[in-house]
Amino acid sequence: MCGLYMLQRTTFQHILLRCTKWGFPAGQTDHAELSFIQPTKLEPLSRGDNMSSNWMRLTHDAVMLGLEAQRVIGLRLMKLAGGGPAAQAEALHMVSEKTAALAEAGMTLARGGSAGTVIRRYRKHVRANRRRLLKP
């Protein structure tokens, strides 16, 4: 049971569990299927790369996502206000896109991705929507 549970964890989580009193001692497992998981060496931070720069990048990406999303919202509102088949298609696209984005973000986080990864991916989708909506 513990082996199957461990397979669902990322490599980093596996290393953390191995180091705790509930995990396996270093180098020992009770299931052969866990033998492929190798601990990775954590690299020291390079000069000038500290925690605040990571937070600043995440904050910048989040703020830019908000600004870019506001522009797309305005473009969508103009398209919806125009009515007709184009507005119906845009409304359907908008709803289906939200569902797909939620699933994609959930899978990214489940695989061990960071919030920054999700935000950067959302920004790509928002930019693609802006380009699509600006086409005549």
ABEGO torsion letter per residue (X at the ends): XAAAAAAABBAAAAAAAAABAABBBBGBBABAAAAABBBBBBBBBBBGBBAAAAAAAAAAAAAAAAAAAAAAAAAAAAAAAAEEAAAAAAAAAAAAAAAAAAAAAAAAAAAGBBAAAAAAAAAAAAAAAAAAAABX
